[in-house]
Each structure stands twice: as C-alpha cells, then as structure tokens.
Amino acid sequence: MENFKYLGVILDENSNNQIDLEERINSANKTYFMIQFFKNKNIAKKLKLRLKNTIIDKTLTYASETWTLTKRDRKQFNIFERKVY
C-alpha cells in the first residue's frame, strides 16, 4: 500500500506530506468556492477576512503540526493565499 487516509490525514510510506498538502489545498479551494458569501460585494471585507481565517484556514492547516514544509510547499500556500484574497 502506497498511501492511505487516517483521521483525515493522508499518510504514505515515505513520510512525504506532499500528497496531503495538495489534498488540503484542494479541499480549502472547494470550501472557498462553495461558500457564495465571499463573492457578495455588500459584505464588509473585514467580516470576509474573519470568516476566511476561521473556515478556510482551518480546512487548509488541519494536522499541519506534523508537516515539514519545503520551498515548493510554501510557494503552493502563497499561491492559494493570493487566490483567496
């Protein structure tokens, strides 16, 4: 078995978190686009930012305490952050 999901985290035999990181970014991206609230121009930007920090960021960083981030990983996070703002 090459990789498997355990408690919402994708684990693999090489202790590589790249697959889990990509899955987290995809999940956070889906969450962002599912919530139509962020596209509403009548909602204050401050409120949108608070909700982003509580909903989207939690989805993105779930179980991130065990990650070892590379430059490529940080770049992926930055790209996602720019897309959401």
Secondary structure, DSSP 4 states (H G I P E B T S, - for coil): --EEEETTEEEETT---HHHHHHHHHHHHHHHHH-GGGG-TTS-HHHHHHHIIIIIHHHHHTTGGG----HHHHHHHHHHHHHH-
